[in-house]
Amino acid sequence: MNIKTNDTVVVLSGRDKGTRGKVHSADPKSGKVIVQGVHIAKKHQKPRRQGEAGGIISKETPIYASKLMLVCPKCDKPTRVGHKIGDGEKSRVCKKCGAAI
């Protein structure tokens, strides 16, 4: 999975198509990612403690990483991710401008 926490991504398909957001968390095992402001679900929550308010809460739910594309911080365009090995480390590279991500 090429998407990591704190990356900026754009949604490729679904009801949020074209939306940009920042990645809160990534789960490589399930291949899902939680993105800020994307794939929001309504949750009906009861008050658990005295004085706590209940109601309908909006919550971001996980979305498959295959529906997302990474946005290059340098050229600010959605791009595929390449890998380059240098100094014994593997780094992510933008396929459009060649900048390190």
Phi and psi restraints in degrees (range 20) as a CNS / XPLOR table:
assign (resid 1 and name C) (resid 2 and name N)
       (resid 2 and name CA) (resid 2 and name C) 1.0 -90.3 20.0 2
assign (resid 2 and name N) (resid 2 and name CA)
       (resid 2 and name C) (resid 3 and name N) 1.0 -5.0 20.0 2
assign (resid 2 and name C) (resid 3 and name N)
       (resid 3 and name CA) (resid 3 and name C) 1.0 -100.2 20.0 2
assign (resid 3 and name N) (resid 3 and name CA)
       (resid 3 and name C) (resid 4 and name N) 1.0 132.6 20.0 2
assign (resid 3 and name C) (resid 4 and name N)
       (resid 4 and name CA) (resid 4 and name C) 1.0 -125.5 20.0 2
assign (resid 4 and name N) (resid 4 and name CA)
       (resid 4 and name C) (resid 5 and name N) 1.0 171.5 20.0 2
assign (resid 4 and name C) (resid 5 and name N)
       (resid 5 and name CA) (resid 5 and name C) 1.0 -61.5 20.0 2
assign (resid 5 and name N) (resid 5 and name CA)
       (resid 5 and name C) (resid 6 and name N) 1.0 143.4 20.0 2
assign (resid 5 and name C) (resid 6 and name N)
       (resid 6 and name CA) (resid 6 and name C) 1.0 72.5 20.0 2
assign (resid 6 and name N) (resid 6 and name CA)
       (resid 6 and name C) (resid 7 and name N) 1.0 9.3 20.0 2
assign (resid 6 and name C) (resid 7 and name N)
       (resid 7 and name CA) (resid 7 and name C) 1.0 -80.1 20.0 2
assign (resid 7 and name N) (resid 7 and name CA)
       (resid 7 and name C) (resid 8 and name N) 1.0 152.6 20.0 2
assign (resid 7 and name C) (resid 8 and name N)
       (resid 8 and name CA) (resid 8 and name C) 1.0 -97.1 20.0 2
assign (resid 8 and name N) (resid 8 and name CA)
       (resid 8 and name C) (resid 9 and name N) 1.0 130.9 20.0 2
assign (resid 8 and name C) (resid 9 and name N)
       (resid 9 and name CA) (resid 9 and name C) 1.0 -130.2 20.0 2
assign (resid 9 and name N) (resid 9 and name CA)
       (resid 9 and name C) (resid 10 and name N) 1.0 161.9 20.0 2
assign (resid 9 and name C) (resid 10 and name N)
       (resid 10 and name CA) (resid 10 and name C) 1.0 -122.9 20.0 2
assign (resid 10 and name N) (resid 10 and name CA)
       (resid 10 and name C) (resid 11 and name N) 1.0 142.1 20.0 2
assign (resid 10 and name C) (resid 11 and name N)
       (resid 11 and name CA) (resid 11 and name C) 1.0 -83.9 20.0 2
assign (resid 11 and name N) (resid 11 and name CA)
       (resid 11 and name C) (resid 12 and name N) 1.0 131.9 20.0 2
assign (resid 11 and name C) (resid 12 and name N)
       (resid 12 and name CA) (resid 12 and name C) 1.0 -92.4 20.0 2
assign (resid 12 and name N) (resid 12 and name CA)
       (resid 12 and name C) (resid 13 and name N) 1.0 -31.4 20.0 2
assign (resid 12 and name C) (resid 13 and name N)
       (resid 13 and name CA) (resid 13 and name C) 1.0 -147.4 20.0 2
assign (resid 13 and name N) (resid 13 and name CA)
       (resid 13 and name C) (resid 14 and name N) 1.0 162.5 20.0 2
assign (resid 13 and name C) (resid 14 and name N)
       (resid 14 and name CA) (resid 14 and name C) 1.0 102.4 20.0 2
assign (resid 14 and name N) (resid 14 and name CA)
       (resid 14 and name C) (resid 15 and name N) 1.0 -171.7 20.0 2
assign (resid 14 and name C) (resid 15 and name N)
       (resid 15 and name CA) (resid 15 and name C) 1.0 -70.1 20.0 2
assign (resid 15 and name N) (resid 15 and name CA)
       (resid 15 and name C) (resid 16 and name N) 1.0 -19.6 20.0 2
assign (resid 15 and name C) (resid 16 and name N)
       (resid 16 and name CA) (resid 16 and name C) 1.0 -102.1 20.0 2
assign (resid 16 and name N) (resid 16 and name CA)
       (resid 16 and name C) (resid 17 and name N) 1.0 24.0 20.0 2
assign (resid 16 and name C) (resid 17 and name N)
       (resid 17 and name CA) (resid 17 and name C) 1.0 -55.6 20.0 2
assign (resid 17 and name N) (resid 17 and name CA)
       (resid 17 and name C) (resid 18 and name N) 1.0 131.4 20.0 2
assign (resid 17 and name C) (resid 18 and name N)
       (resid 18 and name CA) (resid 18 and name C) 1.0 90.0 20.0 2
assign (resid 18 and name N) (resid 18 and name CA)
       (resid 18 and name C) (resid 19 and name N) 1.0 -5.2 20.0 2
assign (resid 18 and name C) (resid 19 and name N)
       (resid 19 and name CA) (resid 19 and name C) 1.0 -81.5 20.0 2
assign (resid 19 and name N) (resid 19 and name CA)
       (resid 19 and name C) (resid 20 and name N) 1.0 135.8 20.0 2
assign (resid 19 and name C) (resid 20 and name N)
       (resid 20 and name CA) (resid 20 and name C) 1.0 -99.9 20.0 2
assign (resid 20 and name N) (resid 20 and name CA)
       (resid 20 and name C) (resid 21 and name N) 1.0 148.4 20.0 2
assign (resid 20 and name C) (resid 21 and name N)
       (resid 21 and name CA) (resid 21 and name C) 1.0 -164.1 20.0 2
assign (resid 21 and name N) (resid 21 and name CA)
       (resid 21 and name C) (resid 22 and name N) 1.0 166.7 20.0 2
assign (resid 21 and name C) (resid 22 and name N)
       (resid 22 and name CA) (resid 22 and name C) 1.0 -99.0 20.0 2
assign (resid 22 and name N) (resid 22 and name CA)
       (resid 22 and name C) (resid 23 and name N) 1.0 140.2 20.0 2
assign (resid 22 and name C) (resid 23 and name N)
       (resid 23 and name CA) (resid 23 and name C) 1.0 -78.6 20.0 2
assign (resid 23 and name N) (resid 23 and name CA)
       (resid 23 and name C) (resid 24 and name N) 1.0 123.2 20.0 2
assign (resid 23 and name C) (resid 24 and name N)
       (resid 24 and name CA) (resid 24 and name C) 1.0 -81.3 20.0 2
assign (resid 24 and name N) (resid 24 and name CA)
       (resid 24 and name C) (resid 25 and name N) 1.0 -47.6 20.0 2
assign (resid 24 and name C) (resid 25 and name N)
       (resid 25 and name CA) (resid 25 and name C) 1.0 -152.5 20.0 2
assign (resid 25 and name N) (resid 25 and name CA)
       (resid 25 and name C) (resid 26 and name N) 1.0 153.8 20.0 2
assign (resid 25 and name C) (resid 26 and name N)
       (resid 26 and name CA) (resid 26 and name C) 1.0 -130.5 20.0 2
assign (resid 26 and name N) (resid 26 and name CA)
       (resid 26 and name C) (resid 27 and name N) 1.0 137.6 20.0 2
assign (resid 26 and name C) (resid 27 and name N)
       (resid 27 and name CA) (resid 27 and name C) 1.0 -120.5 20.0 2
assign (resid 27 and name N) (resid 27 and name CA)
       (resid 27 and name C) (resid 28 and name N) 1.0 95.2 20.0 2
assign (resid 27 and name C) (resid 28 and name N)
       (resid 28 and name CA) (resid 28 and name C) 1.0 -63.5 20.0 2
assign (resid 28 and name N) (resid 28 and name CA)
       (resid 28 and name C) (resid 29 and name N) 1.0 -28.1 20.0 2
assign (resid 28 and name C) (resid 29 and name N)
       (resid 29 and name CA) (resid 29 and name C) 1.0 -64.8 20.0 2
assign (resid 29 and name N) (resid 29 and name CA)
       (resid 29 and name C) (resid 30 and name N) 1.0 -44.6 20.0 2
assign (resid 29 and name C) (resid 30 and name N)
       (resid 30 and name CA) (resid 30 and name C) 1.0 -91.6 20.0 2
assign (resid 30 and name N) (resid 30 and name CA)
       (resid 30 and name C) (resid 31 and name N) 1.0 -12.9 20.0 2
assign (resid 30 and name C) (resid 31 and name N)
       (resid 31 and name CA) (resid 31 and name C) 1.0 74.9 20.0 2
assign (resid 31 and name N) (resid 31 and name CA)
       (resid 31 and name C) (resid 32 and name N) 1.0 24.6 20.0 2
assign (resid 31 and name C) (resid 32 and name N)
       (resid 32 and name CA) (resid 32 and name C) 1.0 -117.2 20.0 2
assign (resid 32 and name N) (resid 32 and name CA)
       (resid 32 and name C) (resid 33 and name N) 1.0 157.3 20.0 2
assign (resid 32 and name C) (resid 33 and name N)
       (resid 33 and name CA) (resid 33 and name C) 1.0 -137.6 20.0 2
assign (resid 33 and name N) (resid 33 and name CA)
       (resid 33 and name C) (resid 34 and name N) 1.0 145.2 20.0 2
assign (resid 33 and name C) (resid 34 and name N)
       (resid 34 and name CA) (resid 34 and name C) 1.0 -104.9 20.0 2
assign (resid 34 and name N) (resid 34 and name CA)
       (resid 34 and name C) (resid 35 and name N) 1.0 121.3 20.0 2
assign (resid 34 and name C) (resid 35 and name N)
       (resid 35 and name CA) (resid 35 and name C) 1.0 -115.5 20.0 2
assign (resid 35 and name N) (resid 35 and name CA)
       (resid 35 and name C) (resid 36 and name N) 1.0 138.7 20.0 2
assign (resid 35 and name C) (resid 36 and name N)
       (resid 36 and name CA) (resid 36 and name C) 1.0 -64.5 20.0 2
assign (resid 36 and name N) (resid 36 and name CA)
       (resid 36 and name C) (resid 37 and name N) 1.0 123.2 20.0 2
assign (resid 36 and name C) (resid 37 and name N)
       (resid 37 and name CA) (resid 37 and name C) 1.0 77.7 20.0 2
assign (resid 37 and name N) (resid 37 and name CA)
       (resid 37 and name C) (resid 38 and name N) 1.0 11.8 20.0 2
assign (resid 37 and name C) (resid 38 and name N)
       (resid 38 and name CA) (resid 38 and name C) 1.0 -124.4 20.0 2
assign (resid 38 and name N) (resid 38 and name CA)
       (resid 38 and name C) (resid 39 and name N) 1.0 142.8 20.0 2
assign (resid 38 and name C) (resid 39 and name N)
       (resid 39 and name CA) (resid 39 and name C) 1.0 58.4 20.0 2
assign (resid 39 and name N) (resid 39 and name CA)
       (resid 39 and name C) (resid 40 and name N) 1.0 55.9 20.0 2
assign (resid 39 and name C) (resid 40 and name N)
       (resid 40 and name CA) (resid 40 and name C) 1.0 -88.8 20.0 2
assign (resid 40 and name N) (resid 40 and name CA)
       (resid 40 and name C) (resid 41 and name N) 1.0 134.5 20.0 2
assign (resid 40 and name C) (resid 41 and name N)
       (resid 41 and name CA) (resid 41 and name C) 1.0 -119.3 20.0 2
assign (resid 41 and name N) (resid 41 and name CA)
       (resid 41 and name C) (resid 42 and name N) 1.0 150.5 20.0 2
assign (resid 41 and name C) (resid 42 and name N)
       (resid 42 and name CA) (resid 42 and name C) 1.0 -92.2 20.0 2
assign (resid 42 and name N) (resid 42 and name CA)
       (resid 42 and name C) (resid 43 and name N) 1.0 135.6 20.0 2
assign (resid 42 and name C) (resid 43 and name N)
       (resid 43 and name CA) (resid 43 and name C) 1.0 -125.7 20.0 2
assign (resid 43 and name N) (resid 43 and name CA)
       (resid 43 and name C) (resid 44 and name N) 1.0 127.4 20.0 2
assign (resid 43 and name C) (resid 44 and name N)
       (resid 44 and name CA) (resid 44 and name C) 1.0 -88.0 20.0 2
assign (resid 44 and name N) (resid 44 and name CA)
       (resid 44 and name C) (resid 45 and name N) 1.0 118.3 20.0 2
assign (resid 44 and name C) (resid 45 and name N)
       (resid 45 and name CA) (resid 45 and name C) 1.0 -121.6 20.0 2
assign (resid 45 and name N) (resid 45 and name CA)
       (resid 45 and name C) (resid 46 and name N) 1.0 130.6 20.0 2
assign (resid 45 and name C) (resid 46 and name N)
       (resid 46 and name CA) (resid 46 and name C) 1.0 -85.0 20.0 2
assign (resid 46 and name N) (resid 46 and name CA)
       (resid 46 and name C) (resid 47 and name N) 1.0 150.4 20.0 2
assign (resid 46 and name C) (resid 47 and name N)
       (resid 47 and name CA) (resid 47 and name C) 1.0 -69.0 20.0 2
assign (resid 47 and name N) (resid 47 and name CA)
       (resid 47 and name C) (resid 48 and name N) 1.0 132.4 20.0 2
assign (resid 47 and name C) (resid 48 and name N)
       (resid 48 and name CA) (resid 48 and name C) 1.0 -95.4 20.0 2
assign (resid 48 and name N) (resid 48 and name CA)
       (resid 48 and name C) (resid 49 and name N) 1.0 -35.5 20.0 2
assign (resid 48 and name C) (resid 49 and name N)
       (resid 49 and name CA) (resid 49 and name C) 1.0 -115.2 20.0 2
assign (resid 49 and name N) (resid 49 and name CA)
       (resid 49 and name C) (resid 50 and name N) 1.0 161.1 20.0 2
assign (resid 49 and name C) (resid 50 and name N)
       (resid 50 and name CA) (resid 50 and name C) 1.0 -68.0 20.0 2
assign (resid 50 and name N) (resid 50 and name CA)
       (resid 50 and name C) (resid 51 and name N) 1.0 132.3 20.0 2
assign (resid 50 and name C) (resid 51 and name N)
       (resid 51 and name CA) (resid 51 and name C) 1.0 90.9 20.0 2
assign (resid 51 and name N) (resid 51 and name CA)
       (resid 51 and name C) (resid 52 and name N) 1.0 -11.7 20.0 2
assign (resid 51 and name C) (resid 52 and name N)
       (resid 52 and name CA) (resid 52 and name C) 1.0 -83.8 20.0 2
assign (resid 52 and name N) (resid 52 and name CA)
       (resid 52 and name C) (resid 53 and name N) 1.0 139.1 20.0 2
assign (resid 52 and name C) (resid 53 and name N)
       (resid 53 and name CA) (resid 53 and name C) 1.0 -87.4 20.0 2
assign (resid 53 and name N) (resid 53 and name CA)
       (resid 53 and name C) (resid 54 and name N) 1.0 140.0 20.0 2
assign (resid 53 and name C) (resid 54 and name N)
       (resid 54 and name CA) (resid 54 and name C) 1.0 -100.0 20.0 2
assign (resid 54 and name N) (resid 54 and name CA)
       (resid 54 and name C) (resid 55 and name N) 1.0 179.3 20.0 2
assign (resid 54 and name C) (resid 55 and name N)
       (resid 55 and name CA) (resid 55 and name C) 1.0 148.9 20.0 2
assign (resid 55 and name N) (resid 55 and name CA)
       (resid 55 and name C) (resid 56 and name N) 1.0 -165.5 20.0 2
assign (resid 55 and name C) (resid 56 and name N)
       (resid 56 and name CA) (resid 56 and name C) 1.0 -98.0 20.0 2
assign (resid 56 and name N) (resid 56 and name CA)
       (resid 56 and name C) (resid 57 and name N) 1.0 123.2 20.0 2
assign (resid 56 and name C) (resid 57 and name N)
       (resid 57 and name CA) (resid 57 and name C) 1.0 -113.7 20.0 2
assign (resid 57 and name N) (resid 57 and name CA)
       (resid 57 and name C) (resid 58 and name N) 1.0 136.3 20.0 2
assign (resid 57 and name C) (resid 58 and name N)
       (resid 58 and name CA) (resid 58 and name C) 1.0 -89.4 20.0 2
assign (resid 58 and name N) (resid 58 and name CA)
       (resid 58 and name C) (resid 59 and name N) 1.0 132.4 20.0 2
assign (resid 58 and name C) (resid 59 and name N)
       (resid 59 and name CA) (resid 59 and name C) 1.0 -138.8 20.0 2
assign (resid 59 and name N) (resid 59 and name CA)
       (resid 59 and name C) (resid 60 and name N) 1.0 138.1 20.0 2
assign (resid 59 and name C) (resid 60 and name N)
       (resid 60 and name CA) (resid 60 and name C) 1.0 -77.1 20.0 2
assign (resid 60 and name N) (resid 60 and name CA)
       (resid 60 and name C) (resid 61 and name N) 1.0 132.9 20.0 2
assign (resid 60 and name C) (resid 61 and name N)
       (resid 61 and name CA) (resid 61 and name C) 1.0 -112.3 20.0 2
assign (resid 61 and name N) (resid 61 and name CA)
       (resid 61 and name C) (resid 62 and name N) 1.0 158.8 20.0 2
assign (resid 61 and name C) (resid 62 and name N)
       (resid 62 and name CA) (resid 62 and name C) 1.0 -63.6 20.0 2
assign (resid 62 and name N) (resid 62 and name CA)
       (resid 62 and name C) (resid 63 and name N) 1.0 146.7 20.0 2
assign (resid 62 and name C) (resid 63 and name N)
       (resid 63 and name CA) (resid 63 and name C) 1.0 -129.8 20.0 2
assign (resid 63 and name N) (resid 63 and name CA)
       (resid 63 and name C) (resid 64 and name N) 1.0 146.2 20.0 2
assign (resid 63 and name C) (resid 64 and name N)
       (resid 64 and name CA) (resid 64 and name C) 1.0 -63.9 20.0 2
assign (resid 64 and name N) (resid 64 and name CA)
       (resid 64 and name C) (resid 65 and name N) 1.0 137.9 20.0 2
assign (resid 64 and name C) (resid 65 and name N)
       (resid 65 and name CA) (resid 65 and name C) 1.0 -66.1 20.0 2
assign (resid 65 and name N) (resid 65 and name CA)
       (resid 65 and name C) (resid 66 and name N) 1.0 -22.9 20.0 2
assign (resid 65 and name C) (resid 66 and name N)
       (resid 66 and name CA) (resid 66 and name C) 1.0 -70.3 20.0 2
assign (resid 66 and name N) (resid 66 and name CA)
       (resid 66 and name C) (resid 67 and name N) 1.0 -16.4 20.0 2
assign (resid 66 and name C) (resid 67 and name N)
       (resid 67 and name CA) (resid 67 and name C) 1.0 -89.8 20.0 2
assign (resid 67 and name N) (resid 67 and name CA)
       (resid 67 and name C) (resid 68 and name N) 1.0 3.2 20.0 2
assign (resid 67 and name C) (resid 68 and name N)
       (resid 68 and name CA) (resid 68 and name C) 1.0 -118.4 20.0 2
assign (resid 68 and name N) (resid 68 and name CA)
       (resid 68 and name C) (resid 69 and name N) 1.0 153.0 20.0 2
assign (resid 68 and name C) (resid 69 and name N)
       (resid 69 and name CA) (resid 69 and name C) 1.0 -131.6 20.0 2
assign (resid 69 and name N) (resid 69 and name CA)
       (resid 69 and name C) (resid 70 and name N) 1.0 135.2 20.0 2
assign (resid 69 and name C) (resid 70 and name N)
       (resid 70 and name CA) (resid 70 and name C) 1.0 -69.2 20.0 2
assign (resid 70 and name N) (resid 70 and name CA)
       (resid 70 and name C) (resid 71 and name N) 1.0 140.7 20.0 2
assign (resid 70 and name C) (resid 71 and name N)
       (resid 71 and name CA) (resid 71 and name C) 1.0 -102.3 20.0 2
assign (resid 71 and name N) (resid 71 and name CA)
       (resid 71 and name C) (resid 72 and name N) 1.0 125.6 20.0 2
assign (resid 71 and name C) (resid 72 and name N)
       (resid 72 and name CA) (resid 72 and name C) 1.0 -69.3 20.0 2
assign (resid 72 and name N) (resid 72 and name CA)
       (resid 72 and name C) (resid 73 and name N) 1.0 129.8 20.0 2
assign (resid 72 and name C) (resid 73 and name N)
       (resid 73 and name CA) (resid 73 and name C) 1.0 -69.0 20.0 2
assign (resid 73 and name N) (resid 73 and name CA)
       (resid 73 and name C) (resid 74 and name N) 1.0 -23.7 20.0 2
assign (resid 73 and name C) (resid 74 and name N)
       (resid 74 and name CA) (resid 74 and name C) 1.0 -83.3 20.0 2
assign (resid 74 and name N) (resid 74 and name CA)
       (resid 74 and name C) (resid 75 and name N) 1.0 -54.1 20.0 2
assign (resid 74 and name C) (resid 75 and name N)
       (resid 75 and name CA) (resid 75 and name C) 1.0 -92.3 20.0 2
assign (resid 75 and name N) (resid 75 and name CA)
       (resid 75 and name C) (resid 76 and name N) 1.0 -7.0 20.0 2
assign (resid 75 and name C) (resid 76 and name N)
       (resid 76 and name CA) (resid 76 and name C) 1.0 56.2 20.0 2
assign (resid 76 and name N) (resid 76 and name CA)
       (resid 76 and name C) (resid 77 and name N) 1.0 38.5 20.0 2
assign (resid 76 and name C) (resid 77 and name N)
       (resid 77 and name CA) (resid 77 and name C) 1.0 -126.6 20.0 2
assign (resid 77 and name N) (resid 77 and name CA)
       (resid 77 and name C) (resid 78 and name N) 1.0 148.7 20.0 2
assign (resid 77 and name C) (resid 78 and name N)
       (resid 78 and name CA) (resid 78 and name C) 1.0 -64.5 20.0 2
assign (resid 78 and name N) (resid 78 and name CA)
       (resid 78 and name C) (resid 79 and name N) 1.0 135.3 20.0 2
assign (resid 78 and name C) (resid 79 and name N)
       (resid 79 and name CA) (resid 79 and name C) 1.0 -146.4 20.0 2
assign (resid 79 and name N) (resid 79 and name CA)
       (resid 79 and name C) (resid 80 and name N) 1.0 157.8 20.0 2
assign (resid 79 and name C) (resid 80 and name N)
       (resid 80 and name CA) (resid 80 and name C) 1.0 -79.3 20.0 2
assign (resid 80 and name N) (resid 80 and name CA)
       (resid 80 and name C) (resid 81 and name N) 1.0 163.5 20.0 2
assign (resid 80 and name C) (resid 81 and name N)
       (resid 81 and name CA) (resid 81 and name C) 1.0 -110.2 20.0 2
assign (resid 81 and name N) (resid 81 and name CA)
       (resid 81 and name C) (resid 82 and name N) 1.0 128.5 20.0 2
assign (resid 81 and name C) (resid 82 and name N)
       (resid 82 and name CA) (resid 82 and name C) 1.0 -108.0 20.0 2
assign (resid 82 and name N) (resid 82 and name CA)
       (resid 82 and name C) (resid 83 and name N) 1.0 167.1 20.0 2
assign (resid 82 and name C) (resid 83 and name N)
       (resid 83 and name CA) (resid 83 and name C) 1.0 -124.9 20.0 2
assign (resid 83 and name N) (resid 83 and name CA)
       (resid 83 and name C) (resid 84 and name N) 1.0 140.1 20.0 2
assign (resid 83 and name C) (resid 84 and name N)
       (resid 84 and name CA) (resid 84 and name C) 1.0 -132.3 20.0 2
assign (resid 84 and name N) (resid 84 and name CA)
       (resid 84 and name C) (resid 85 and name N) 1.0 134.8 20.0 2
assign (resid 84 and name C) (resid 85 and name N)
       (resid 85 and name CA) (resid 85 and name C) 1.0 -102.9 20.0 2
assign (resid 85 and name N) (resid 85 and name CA)
       (resid 85 and name C) (resid 86 and name N) 1.0 119.6 20.0 2
assign (resid 85 and name C) (resid 86 and name N)
       (resid 86 and name CA) (resid 86 and name C) 1.0 -149.7 20.0 2
assign (resid 86 and name N) (resid 86 and name CA)
       (resid 86 and name C) (resid 87 and name N) 1.0 139.9 20.0 2
assign (resid 86 and name C) (resid 87 and name N)
       (resid 87 and name CA) (resid 87 and name C) 1.0 58.3 20.0 2
assign (resid 87 and name N) (resid 87 and name CA)
       (resid 87 and name C) (resid 88 and name N) 1.0 30.5 20.0 2
assign (resid 87 and name C) (resid 88 and name N)
       (resid 88 and name CA) (resid 88 and name C) 1.0 76.4 20.0 2
assign (resid 88 and name N) (resid 88 and name CA)
       (resid 88 and name C) (resid 89 and name N) 1.0 6.8 20.0 2
assign (resid 88 and name C) (resid 89 and name N)
       (resid 89 and name CA) (resid 89 and name C) 1.0 -120.7 20.0 2
assign (resid 89 and name N) (resid 89 and name CA)
       (resid 89 and name C) (resid 90 and name N) 1.0 145.9 20.0 2
assign (resid 89 and name C) (resid 90 and name N)
       (resid 90 and name CA) (resid 90 and name C) 1.0 -95.8 20.0 2
assign (resid 90 and name N) (resid 90 and name CA)
       (resid 90 and name C) (resid 91 and name N) 1.0 124.4 20.0 2
assign (resid 90 and name C) (resid 91 and name N)
       (resid 91 and name CA) (resid 91 and name C) 1.0 -123.6 20.0 2
assign (resid 91 and name N) (resid 91 and name CA)
       (resid 91 and name C) (resid 92 and name N) 1.0 155.6 20.0 2
assign (resid 91 and name C) (resid 92 and name N)
       (resid 92 and name CA) (resid 92 and name C) 1.0 -87.0 20.0 2
assign (resid 92 and name N) (resid 92 and name CA)
       (resid 92 and name C) (resid 93 and name N) 1.0 141.3 20.0 2
assign (resid 92 and name C) (resid 93 and name N)
       (resid 93 and name CA) (resid 93 and name C) 1.0 -132.9 20.0 2
assign (resid 93 and name N) (resid 93 and name CA)
       (resid 93 and name C) (resid 94 and name N) 1.0 141.2 20.0 2
assign (resid 93 and name C) (resid 94 and name N)
       (resid 94 and name CA) (resid 94 and name C) 1.0 -72.5 20.0 2
assign (resid 94 and name N) (resid 94 and name CA)
       (resid 94 and name C) (resid 95 and name N) 1.0 131.0 20.0 2
assign (resid 94 and name C) (resid 95 and name N)
       (resid 95 and name CA) (resid 95 and name C) 1.0 -75.9 20.0 2
assign (resid 95 and name N) (resid 95 and name CA)
       (resid 95 and name C) (resid 96 and name N) 1.0 -20.1 20.0 2
assign (resid 95 and name C) (resid 96 and name N)
       (resid 96 and name CA) (resid 96 and name C) 1.0 -85.6 20.0 2
assign (resid 96 and name N) (resid 96 and name CA)
       (resid 96 and name C) (resid 97 and name N) 1.0 -47.5 20.0 2
assign (resid 96 and name C) (resid 97 and name N)
       (resid 97 and name CA) (resid 97 and name C) 1.0 -112.0 20.0 2
assign (resid 97 and name N) (resid 97 and name CA)
       (resid 97 and name C) (resid 98 and name N) 1.0 -11.4 20.0 2
assign (resid 97 and name C) (resid 98 and name N)
       (resid 98 and name CA) (resid 98 and name C) 1.0 82.5 20.0 2
assign (resid 98 and name N) (resid 98 and name CA)
       (resid 98 and name C) (resid 99 and name N) 1.0 5.1 20.0 2
assign (resid 98 and name C) (resid 99 and name N)
       (resid 99 and name CA) (resid 99 and name C) 1.0 -78.2 20.0 2
assign (resid 99 and name N) (resid 99 and name CA)
       (resid 99 and name C) (resid 100 and name N) 1.0 151.0 20.0 2
assign (resid 99 and name C) (resid 100 and name N)
       (resid 100 and name CA) (resid 100 and name C) 1.0 -73.7 20.0 2
assign (resid 100 and name N) (resid 100 and name CA)
       (resid 100 and name C) (resid 101 and name N) 1.0 140.9 20.0 2
